[in-house]
């Protein structure tokens, strides 16, 4: 369906596996803000690509924010770390040990705890005019991260749905609406973090 779309989508990047460790407050404020539809909300995660286990070579701290209908994302590189043993301590040490984080990012990370891990396959598409990007995510796996054990052996469940997400500059909202209207699907909010929790 993406290939036959009149926007003439092409794949500018190869498919890859996306991995995330999500952080939240002790009372899961980020989760509840999303569920309630709070207009100003935040999501904090460590992301990397490739295998979920073993040595994480190029992780990054991502802080996603939403103010009303407009979202944004900060990305900060982190030092490598091993995904074994006490995952919570190692992930927090990787974030706190980064000398490249600005003060605002460190402040946002303070007091957060590891809440969930996930991984999924992602394909990337871009419209011929470059105004709308589209990702297709599948094979979502959710991992328990609150314990002390090996995250890769604590698979909670696999999800079978496919998630299509449109990404666009607010100036191209009308173009994105036309793209979305071509698909026979109802547009909804979807958070893989919320699905996991």
Buried (B, 14 or more C-beta within 10 A) or exposed (E): EBEEBEBEBEBEEEEEBBBBBBBBBEEBBBBBBBEEEEEEBBBBBBBBBBBBBEEBEEBBBBBBBBEEEEEEEBEBEBBEBEBBEEBBEBBBBBBEEBEEBEEEBBEBBEEBBBBBBBBBBBBBBBBEEEBBBBBBBBEBBBBBBEEEEEBBEBBEEEBEEBBBEBEBEEEBEEBBEEBBEEBEEEEEEEBBBBBBB
